[in-house]
Amino acid sequence: MTHYLTSHPRSPFRGRLMVQSMAPDVQRRLMDTTLTTTRPDGAREEREIGIEDVPDVLEEVFGIGLNERERGLVVDSLKADGTV
């Protein structure tokens, strides 16, 4: 990612939680509190995750473990961005 994409005020990558994982049989994407699962046949499932549950989804779905401080930062950031 370039400096522009990560630092410009109008960049879609600033102020948003964006996580993606891809495997041959499934693509998963979490954008703020929306979890999208897409299969090779085009089947797509989208569901909203409660803010307090996002750290658990990061760990269980994406394998991203967070300590208590990091979990709190994720939740607080989502609340501050008006995701609630």
All heavy atoms as an XYZ file, in Angstrom:
661
protein
N       0.839     -1.165      0.000
C       0.000      0.000      0.000
C       0.892      1.240      0.000
O       1.894      1.292      0.679
C      -0.894     -0.040      1.240
C      -2.290      0.373      0.952
S      -3.372      0.271      2.367
C      -4.200     -1.237      1.993
N       0.482      2.227     -0.714
C       1.278      3.438     -0.782
C       0.978      4.362      0.386
O      -0.056      4.240      1.057
C       0.997      4.207     -2.088
O      -0.337      4.713     -2.036
C       1.191      3.332     -3.310
N       1.876      5.302      0.586
C       1.684      6.306      1.635
C       0.380      7.069      1.406
O      -0.374      7.342      2.332
C       2.881      7.261      1.673
C       2.701      8.397      2.624
N       2.778      8.225      3.980
C       2.426      9.707      2.405
C       2.557      9.383      4.573
N       2.345     10.295      3.629
N       0.089      7.410      0.160
C      -1.132      8.148     -0.169
C      -2.381      7.381      0.275
O      -3.287      7.947      0.888
C      -1.193      8.420     -1.672
C      -2.481      9.078     -2.103
C      -2.679     10.444     -1.948
C      -3.507      8.321     -2.659
C      -3.861     11.044     -2.333
C      -4.696      8.920     -3.050
C      -4.862     10.279     -2.890
O      -6.038     10.863     -3.263
N      -2.429      6.098     -0.034
C      -3.610      5.298      0.309
C      -3.817      5.173      1.809
O      -4.943      5.059      2.279
C      -3.510      3.908     -0.307
C      -3.740      3.830     -1.803
C      -3.518      2.410     -2.294
C      -5.120      4.304     -2.171
N      -2.732      5.185      2.551
C      -2.861      5.000      3.998
C      -2.953      6.295      4.783
O      -3.314      6.269      5.950
C      -1.673      4.182      4.544
O      -0.461      4.889      4.271
C      -1.631      2.803      3.936
N      -2.649      7.431      4.150
C      -2.606      8.664      4.933
C      -3.508      9.785      4.436
O      -3.827     10.697      5.198
C      -1.160      9.184      5.008
O      -0.701      9.518      3.712
N      -3.922      9.754      3.193
C      -4.751     10.842      2.672
C      -6.112     10.837      3.363
O      -6.726      9.778      3.536
C      -4.937     10.705      1.157
C      -5.543     11.918      0.543
N      -6.891     12.138      0.524
C      -4.963     13.002     -0.049
C      -7.142     13.296     -0.070
N      -5.982     13.837     -0.420
N      -6.608     12.002      3.773
C      -7.892     12.062      4.498
C      -9.073     11.448      3.743
O     -10.011     10.959      4.375
C      -8.116     13.560      4.695
C      -6.768     14.172      4.600
C      -5.976     13.309      3.651
N      -9.048     11.434      2.423
C     -10.169     10.874      1.659
C      -9.954      9.415      1.272
O     -10.777      8.831      0.562
C     -10.411     11.729      0.424
C     -10.978     13.084      0.827
C     -11.277     14.030     -0.300
N     -11.695     13.413     -1.530
C     -11.564     13.976     -2.712
N     -11.023     15.160     -2.824
N     -11.968     13.362     -3.803
N      -8.877      8.818      1.735
C      -8.616      7.422      1.407
C      -9.670      6.516      2.048
O     -10.010      6.683      3.218
C      -7.231      7.011      1.914
O      -7.074      5.609      1.796
N     -10.174      5.542      1.305
C     -11.161      4.612      1.885
C     -10.539      3.674      2.917
O     -11.254      2.970      3.613
C     -11.668      3.832      0.670
C     -10.558      3.916     -0.314
C      -9.894      5.251     -0.092
N      -9.224      3.662      3.020
C      -8.549      2.776      3.958
C      -8.328      3.416      5.322
O      -7.898      2.755      6.248
C      -7.199      2.315      3.384
C      -7.364      1.553      2.099
C      -7.123      2.162      0.887
C      -7.789      0.235      2.111
C      -7.281      1.466     -0.300
C      -7.963     -0.467      0.937
C      -7.708      0.148     -0.272
N      -8.604      4.685      5.455
C      -8.425      5.372      6.735
C      -9.720      5.300      7.536
O     -10.800      5.513      7.010
C      -8.078      6.839      6.516
C      -6.658      7.065      6.111
C      -6.381      8.550      6.037
N      -6.872      9.261      7.208
C      -6.098      9.821      8.116
N      -4.815      9.764      8.006
N      -6.625     10.459      9.144
N      -9.580      5.024      8.816
C     -10.741      5.064      9.690
C     -11.719      3.924      9.504
O     -12.848      4.013      9.969
N     -11.310      2.870      8.832
C     -12.184      1.719      8.623
C     -11.429      0.454      8.983
O     -10.235      0.349      8.766
C     -12.603      1.615      7.161
C     -13.392      2.796      6.679
C     -13.798      2.622      5.269
N     -14.902      1.650      5.234
C     -15.453      1.232      4.129
N     -15.032      1.642      2.978
N     -16.440      0.373      4.158
N     -12.154     -0.493      9.494
C     -11.597     -1.821      9.719
C     -11.832     -2.622      8.448
O     -12.972     -2.774      7.998
C     -12.290     -2.494     10.903
C     -11.875     -3.927     11.185
C     -10.406     -3.983     11.613
C     -12.761     -4.528     12.251
N     -10.753     -3.105      7.847
C     -10.860     -3.885      6.615
C      -9.948     -5.099      6.738
O      -8.741     -4.957      6.920
C     -10.439     -3.041      5.413
C     -11.293     -1.806      5.220
S     -10.679     -0.717      3.924
C     -11.257     -1.595      2.489
N     -10.554     -6.291      6.654
C      -9.800     -7.542      6.747
C     -10.343     -8.474      5.675
O     -11.552     -8.532      5.442
C      -9.980     -8.200      8.133
C      -9.148     -9.456      8.245
C      -9.650     -7.235      9.255
N      -9.442     -9.220      5.034
C      -9.877    -10.147      3.998
C      -9.026    -11.403      4.047
O      -7.826    -11.337      4.311
C      -9.747     -9.491      2.619
C     -10.180    -10.387      1.479
C     -10.250     -9.645      0.167
O     -10.975     -8.676      0.039
N      -9.491    -10.099     -0.804
N      -9.650    -12.538      3.809
C      -8.900    -13.785      3.660
C      -9.469    -14.527      2.454
O     -10.671    -14.486      2.188
C      -8.983    -14.658      4.919
O     -10.255    -15.235      5.045
N      -8.570    -15.163      1.738
C      -8.979    -15.895      0.544
C      -8.431    -17.315      0.604
O      -7.287    -17.523      0.995
C      -8.467    -15.184     -0.703
C      -9.057    -13.797     -0.870
S      -8.392    -12.908     -2.282
C      -9.178    -13.795     -3.605
N      -9.262    -18.249      0.231
C      -8.882    -19.656      0.112
C      -9.538    -20.168     -1.169
O     -10.408    -19.495     -1.723
C      -9.372    -20.444      1.329
N      -9.139    -21.321     -1.657
C      -9.740    -21.815     -2.904
C     -11.263    -21.958     -2.842
O     -11.939    -21.768     -3.847
C      -9.077    -23.175     -3.108
C      -7.782    -23.079     -2.383
C      -8.056    -22.195     -1.186
N     -11.796    -22.252     -1.647
C     -13.225    -22.515     -1.547
C     -14.055    -21.388     -0.940
O     -15.274    -21.473     -0.899
C     -13.454    -23.794     -0.735
C     -12.929    -23.672      0.686
O     -11.991    -22.883      0.918
O     -13.470    -24.356      1.567
N     -13.393    -20.301     -0.479
C     -14.157    -19.230      0.151
C     -13.315    -17.955      0.248
O     -12.103    -18.005      0.424
C     -14.660    -19.651      1.555
C     -13.502    -19.854      2.512
C     -15.658    -18.660      2.106
N     -14.013    -16.837      0.111
C     -13.399    -15.529      0.354
C     -14.217    -14.874      1.460
O     -15.449    -14.842      1.399
C     -13.452    -14.646     -0.895
C     -12.966    -13.230     -0.635
C     -13.245    -12.286     -1.789
O     -14.045    -12.571     -2.674
N     -12.593    -11.155     -1.785
N     -13.521    -14.365      2.471
C     -14.201    -13.686      3.579
C     -13.655    -12.268      3.686
O     -12.455    -12.045      3.578
C     -13.985    -14.433      4.877
C     -14.687    -15.764      4.912
C     -14.566    -16.423      6.283
N     -15.295    -17.649      6.322
C     -14.758    -18.845      6.074
N     -13.482    -18.952      5.768
N     -15.502    -19.935      6.128
N     -14.587    -11.333      3.912
C     -14.188     -9.937      4.046
C     -14.977     -9.318      5.189
O     -16.195     -9.482      5.275
C     -14.477     -9.199      2.742
C     -14.088     -7.733      2.787
C     -14.324     -7.055      1.467
N     -15.745     -7.191      1.109
C     -16.193     -7.205     -0.127
N     -15.377     -7.123     -1.140
N     -17.471     -7.326     -0.374
N     -14.270     -8.612      6.056
C     -14.898     -7.873      7.143
C     -14.603     -6.407      6.920
O     -13.443     -5.998      6.858
C     -14.343     -8.326      8.498
C     -14.907     -7.616      9.729
C     -16.401     -7.908      9.893
C     -14.152     -8.029     10.982
N     -15.655     -5.619      6.750
C     -15.520     -4.177      6.614
C     -16.339     -3.557      7.726
O     -17.569     -3.623      7.702
C     -15.983     -3.704      5.241
C     -15.093     -4.260      4.138
S     -15.405     -3.577      2.517
C     -14.968     -1.880      2.761
N     -15.608     -3.000      8.705
C     -16.217     -2.494      9.928
C     -16.995     -3.630     10.589
O     -16.394     -4.517     11.154
C     -17.067     -1.249      9.672
C     -16.223     -0.047      9.281
O     -15.078      0.065      9.765
O     -16.690      0.777      8.489
N     -18.307     -3.641     10.493
C     -19.078     -4.700     11.145
C     -19.846     -5.575     10.155
O     -20.742     -6.319     10.550
C     -20.079     -4.090     12.155
O     -20.944     -3.184     11.468
C     -19.356     -3.364     13.284
N     -19.505     -5.503      8.884
C     -20.171     -6.322      7.870
C     -19.240     -7.449      7.431
O     -18.175     -7.199      6.876
C     -20.568     -5.469      6.644
O     -21.387     -4.388      7.078
C     -21.321     -6.315      5.626
N     -19.660     -8.673      7.692
C     -18.898     -9.852      7.298
C     -19.536    -10.439      6.041
O     -20.718    -10.786      6.032
C     -18.898    -10.899      8.410
C     -18.186    -12.214      8.094
C     -16.693    -11.983      7.855
C     -18.404    -13.219      9.230
N     -18.740    -10.534      4.969
C     -19.218    -11.074      3.706
C     -18.449    -12.345      3.376
O     -17.216    -12.362      3.441
C     -19.027    -10.056      2.558
O     -19.676     -8.832      2.926
C     -19.609    -10.580      1.257
N     -19.174    -13.403      3.054
C     -18.584    -14.679      2.652
C     -19.028    -14.952      1.220
O     -20.227    -14.932      0.924
C     -19.056    -15.812      3.580
O     -18.714    -15.490      4.924
C     -18.416    -17.137      3.195
N     -18.057    -15.200      0.337
C     -18.347    -15.459     -1.071
C     -17.737    -16.789     -1.471
O     -16.577    -17.068     -1.156
C     -17.779    -14.339     -1.963
O     -18.265    -13.075     -1.488
C     -18.193    -14.526     -3.409
N     -18.510    -17.615     -2.155
C     -18.070    -18.937     -2.628
C     -17.744    -18.872     -4.115
O     -18.209    -17.977     -4.828
C     -19.170    -19.972     -2.390
C     -19.640    -20.042     -0.953
C     -18.833    -21.009     -0.175
N     -19.288    -21.001      1.216
C     -18.525    -21.341      2.211
N     -17.292    -21.734      1.992
N     -18.979    -21.318      3.433
N     -16.972    -19.834     -4.615
C     -16.611    -19.832     -6.037
C     -17.809    -19.845     -6.993
O     -17.727    -19.326     -8.095
C     -15.777    -21.106     -6.205
C     -15.236    -21.383     -4.851
C     -16.299    -20.910     -3.890
N     -18.929    -20.428     -6.552
C     -20.110    -20.477     -7.423
C     -20.874    -19.153     -7.438
O     -21.906    -19.035     -8.083
C     -21.037    -21.626     -7.024
C     -21.654    -21.443     -5.641
O     -21.379    -20.421     -4.964
O     -22.411    -22.339     -5.225
N     -20.360    -18.158     -6.704
C     -20.999    -16.849     -6.663
C     -21.945    -16.656     -5.501
O     -22.439    -15.541     -5.280
N     -22.232    -17.726     -4.765
C     -23.100    -17.594     -3.593
C     -22.449    -16.635     -2.600
O     -21.244    -16.704     -2.351
C     -23.327    -18.951     -2.940
N     -23.273    -15.752     -2.060
C     -22.745    -14.716     -1.185
C     -23.638    -14.549      0.031
O     -24.867    -14.500     -0.100
C     -22.669    -13.416     -1.966
C     -22.138    -12.266     -1.197
C     -22.077    -11.054     -2.093
N     -21.871     -9.888     -1.257
C     -21.462     -8.736     -1.691
N     -21.232     -8.570     -2.966
N     -21.299     -7.740     -0.874
N     -23.016    -14.483      1.187
C     -23.750    -14.260      2.429
C     -23.153    -13.027      3.104
O     -21.939    -12.889      3.205
C     -23.607    -15.463      3.362
C     -24.247    -15.253      4.714
C     -23.903    -16.360      5.701
O     -23.471    -17.439      5.267
O     -24.047    -16.117      6.909
N     -24.017    -12.141      3.535
C     -23.578    -10.931      4.210
C     -24.320    -10.826      5.535
O     -25.537    -11.038      5.573
C     -23.899     -9.718      3.330
C     -23.231     -8.450      3.775
C     -23.413     -7.349      2.747
O     -22.729     -7.393      1.714
O     -24.248     -6.459      2.992
N     -23.573    -10.544      6.610
C     -24.244    -10.387      7.898
C     -23.550     -9.326      8.727
O     -22.358     -9.097      8.597
C     -24.336    -11.700      8.658
C     -23.023    -12.282      9.114
C     -23.265    -13.639      9.791
N     -22.011    -14.279     10.102
C     -21.545    -14.454     11.330
N     -22.241    -14.045     12.357
N     -20.389    -15.044     11.520
N     -24.345     -8.690      9.550
C     -23.831     -7.656     10.445
C     -23.369     -8.299     11.746
O     -24.029     -9.181     12.277
C     -24.908     -6.614     10.739
C     -25.201     -5.700      9.576
C     -23.988     -4.889      9.138
O     -23.300     -4.306      9.994
O     -23.725     -4.855      7.927
N     -22.225     -7.837     12.214
C     -21.626     -8.326     13.453
C     -21.761     -7.225     14.496
O     -21.491     -6.054     14.193
C     -20.114     -8.636     13.237
C     -19.900     -9.565     12.057
C     -19.476     -9.149     14.513
C     -20.521    -10.919     12.197
N     -22.138     -7.573     15.703
C     -22.170     -6.586     16.772
C     -20.765     -6.078     17.058
O     -19.795     -6.837     16.981
N     -20.647     -4.807     17.370
C     -19.317     -4.221     17.610
C     -18.541     -4.999     18.657
O     -17.351     -5.259     18.488
C     -19.446     -2.738     18.005
C     -19.859     -1.923     16.784
C     -18.141     -2.200     18.570
C     -20.088     -0.458     17.070
N     -19.191     -5.381     19.722
C     -18.511     -6.103     20.799
C     -18.032     -7.482     20.344
O     -17.137     -8.064     20.954
C     -19.431     -6.244     22.019
C     -19.899     -4.919     22.608
C     -18.795     -4.121     23.278
O     -17.792     -4.714     23.723
O     -18.952     -2.882     23.372
N     -18.609     -8.013     19.260
C     -18.241     -9.337     18.751
C     -17.130     -9.304     17.699
O     -16.599    -10.352     17.326
C     -19.472    -10.034     18.151
C     -20.549    -10.265     19.194
O     -20.200    -10.565     20.351
O     -21.738    -10.149     18.839
N     -16.782     -8.121     17.215
C     -15.782     -8.016     16.150
C     -14.442     -8.640     16.543
O     -13.856     -9.389     15.758
C     -15.631     -6.562     15.667
C     -14.410     -6.391     14.771
C     -16.893     -6.122     14.927
N     -13.910     -8.391     17.759
C     -12.643     -9.040     18.107
C     -12.710    -10.567     18.053
O     -11.741    -11.220     17.637
C     -12.362     -8.542     19.531
C     -13.042     -7.212     19.590
C     -14.309     -7.416     18.796
N     -13.839    -11.153     18.435
C     -13.991    -12.610     18.361
C     -14.006    -13.081     16.903
O     -13.417    -14.111     16.568
C     -15.279    -13.057     19.059
C     -15.222    -12.853     20.564
O     -14.115    -12.879     21.135
O     -16.295    -12.662     21.167
N     -14.671    -12.326     16.027
C     -14.699    -12.672     14.598
C     -13.295    -12.584     14.010
O     -12.888    -13.448     13.228
C     -15.689    -11.762     13.837
C     -15.549    -11.935     12.334
C     -17.114    -12.056     14.273
N     -12.543    -11.564     14.393
C     -11.169    -11.446     13.907
C     -10.359    -12.685     14.265
O      -9.582    -13.190     13.454
C     -10.499    -10.196     14.486
C     -11.001     -8.865     13.934
C     -10.415     -7.706     14.723
C     -10.666     -8.735     12.458
N     -10.572    -13.193     15.469
C      -9.820    -14.381     15.898
C     -10.360    -15.663     15.272
O      -9.598    -16.450     14.707
C      -9.836    -14.504     17.423
C      -9.004    -15.655     17.913
C      -8.767    -15.629     19.405
O      -9.236    -14.705     20.087
O      -8.110    -16.553     19.890
N     -11.663    -15.865     15.339
C     -12.257    -17.129     14.905
C     -12.300    -17.297     13.387
O     -12.097    -18.395     12.875
C     -13.671    -17.253     15.480
C     -13.674    -17.353     17.000
C     -15.049    -17.135     17.612
O     -16.052    -17.094     16.860
O     -15.110    -16.981     18.848
N     -12.546    -16.223     12.662
C     -12.706    -16.309     11.213
C     -11.391    -16.034     10.486
O     -11.076    -16.691      9.492
C     -13.810    -15.340     10.721
C     -13.916    -15.341      9.207
C     -15.149    -15.698     11.354
N     -10.623    -15.062     10.999
C      -9.420    -14.622     10.294
C      -8.114    -15.042     10.965
O      -7.042    -14.806     10.431
C      -9.436    -13.098     10.116
C     -10.578    -12.625      9.271
C     -11.754    -12.175      9.849
C     -10.494    -12.647      7.888
C     -12.823    -11.750      9.080
C     -11.550    -12.226      7.104
C     -12.726    -11.783      7.700
N      -8.199    -15.643     12.150
C      -6.992    -16.091     12.841
C      -6.150    -14.960     13.390
O      -4.943    -15.114     13.587
N      -6.774    -13.821     13.651
C      -6.061    -12.666     14.198
C      -6.376    -12.565     15.679
O      -7.470    -12.143     16.069
C      -6.472    -11.364     13.479
C      -6.175    -11.469     11.984
C      -5.765    -10.161     14.104
C      -6.715    -10.324     11.161
N      -5.428    -12.982     16.501
C      -5.612    -12.922     17.945
C      -5.236    -11.549     18.474
O      -4.229    -10.969     18.076
N      -6.050    -11.029     19.341
C      -5.807     -9.718     19.942
C      -5.730     -9.849     21.456
O      -6.492    -10.624     22.045
C      -6.939     -8.746     19.588
C      -7.247     -8.521     18.109
C      -8.494     -7.667     17.959
C      -6.067     -7.873     17.417
N      -4.856     -9.067     22.072
C      -4.841     -9.038     23.536
C      -5.973     -8.116     24.007
O      -6.655     -7.479     23.186
C      -3.461     -8.622     24.075
C      -3.053     -7.219     23.681
O      -3.880     -6.304     23.611
N      -1.769     -7.027     23.413
N      -6.181     -8.030     25.304
C      -7.310     -7.254     25.825
C      -7.236     -5.782     25.424
O      -8.244     -5.169     25.091
C      -7.398     -7.390     27.351
C      -7.932     -8.737     27.801
C      -9.291     -9.071     27.196
O     -10.214     -8.230     27.231
O      -9.427    -10.195     26.668
N      -6.046     -5.218     25.460
C      -5.878     -3.810     25.075
C      -6.264     -3.607     23.611
O      -7.003     -2.678     23.265
C      -4.440     -3.365     25.300
C      -4.180     -1.916     24.930
C      -2.701     -1.540     25.164
N      -2.306     -0.509     24.261
C      -1.950     -0.645     22.989
N      -1.905     -1.826     22.437
N      -1.618      0.387     22.244
N      -5.793     -4.486     22.728
C      -6.104     -4.381     21.306
C      -7.596     -4.583     21.040
O      -8.183     -3.895     20.204
C      -5.287     -5.400     20.515
C      -3.802     -5.105     20.529
C      -2.940     -6.259     20.064
O      -3.361     -7.439     20.211
O      -1.836     -5.995     19.559
N      -8.194     -5.532     21.762
C      -9.636     -5.763     21.613
C     -10.407     -4.490     21.944
O     -11.333     -4.098     21.238
C     -10.085     -6.913     22.504
C      -9.532     -8.268     22.082
C      -9.824     -9.345     23.107
N     -11.225     -9.702     23.139
C     -11.810    -10.617     22.375
N     -11.076    -11.305     21.503
N     -13.086    -10.871     22.465
N      -9.989     -3.842     23.038
C     -10.637     -2.600     23.447
C     -10.463     -1.493     22.417
O     -11.396     -0.726     22.142
N      -9.277     -1.406     21.822
C      -9.018     -0.391     20.799
C      -9.898     -0.591     19.568
O     -10.421      0.374     19.001
C      -7.542     -0.402     20.392
C      -6.553      0.134     21.422
C      -5.121     -0.145     20.982
C      -6.768      1.624     21.645
N     -10.069     -1.849     19.154
C     -10.923     -2.146     17.993
C     -12.361     -1.715     18.289
O     -12.994     -1.012     17.501
C     -10.862     -3.645     17.620
C     -11.969     -4.009     16.634
C      -9.499     -3.984     17.041
N     -12.875     -2.115     19.436
C     -14.256     -1.789     19.802
C     -14.429     -0.279     19.926
O     -15.379      0.306     19.386
C     -14.656     -2.513     21.108
C     -15.975     -1.985     21.649
C     -14.735     -4.013     20.867
N     -13.510      0.376     20.617
C     -13.607      1.830     20.802
C     -13.528      2.565     19.466
O     -14.243      3.545     19.251
C     -12.506      2.336     21.739
C     -12.705      1.878     23.175
O     -13.810      1.392     23.513
O     -11.739      2.000     23.959
N     -12.671      2.097     18.571
C     -12.530      2.735     17.266
C     -13.826      2.613     16.458
O     -14.269      3.582     15.825
C     -11.373      2.098     16.499
O     -11.272      2.630     15.212
N     -14.433      1.448     16.472
C     -15.692      1.257     15.747
C     -16.803      2.132     16.337
O     -17.602      2.711     15.609
C     -16.100     -0.207     15.760
C     -15.236     -1.124     14.892
C     -15.558     -2.579     15.184
C     -15.408     -0.818     13.416
N     -16.828      2.237     17.649
C     -17.840      3.101     18.297
C     -17.594      4.565     17.946
O     -18.535      5.314     17.672
C     -17.804      2.908     19.805
C     -18.392      1.601     20.259
C     -18.327      1.471     21.766
C     -18.932      0.167     22.236
N     -18.818      0.015     23.704
N     -16.337      4.989     17.938
C     -15.998      6.386     17.649
C     -16.313      6.760     16.202
O     -16.633      7.906     15.901
C     -14.522      6.641     17.938
N     -16.227      5.778     15.305
C     -16.492      6.055     13.887
C     -17.991      6.068     13.576
O     -18.376      6.209     12.428
C     -15.806      4.996     13.013
C     -14.306      5.176     12.974
O     -13.833      6.270     13.289
O     -13.613      4.218     12.621
N     -18.803      5.880     14.590
C     -20.235      5.923     14.374
C     -20.807      4.655     13.792
O     -21.893      4.668     13.218
N     -20.088      3.550     13.920
C     -20.563      2.277     13.389
C     -21.754      1.772     14.189
O     -22.555      1.002     13.701
C     -19.425      1.238     13.377
O     -18.344      1.792     12.630
C     -19.848     -0.059     12.744
N     -21.900      2.235     15.419
C     -22.986      1.793     16.286
C     -24.314      2.235     15.720
O     -24.493      3.333     15.309
C     -22.834      2.363     17.719
C     -24.001      1.963     18.586
C     -21.558      1.906     18.328
